[in-house]
Amino acid sequence: SLANFVLKTFHCTTNDQIAFSPEFTNCNDCGRTERGIREKCSYCGSRRVEGITRITGYFTKISSWNKGKIGELHDRYRNQEYFLTGTDSKIMVA
């Protein structure tokens, strides 16, 4: 469970904090938002999508980030297989 993960992390490591940073894709055509950063909307198929995730404490559109913050996004660990839904949409890293 999530609680066990947090307790084990604090008891068995020197970590001082854990950050959970969900990522989303918002479609500029149909307006829907889905979990994960994707190349296209899994609802309408549009490629006019915008990635949204948390950086420095708040959610923003990835297109507004500088080169350094985009580098941090590339370096993040993702358990991608957990979030794939079997559709042909793939999770994209900007």
Summary of the structure (lengths in Angstrom):
residues: 94
radius of gyration: 15.2
end to end distance: 30.0
largest distance: 46.4
contacts: 204
relative contact order: 0.17
helix: 29%
strand: 22%
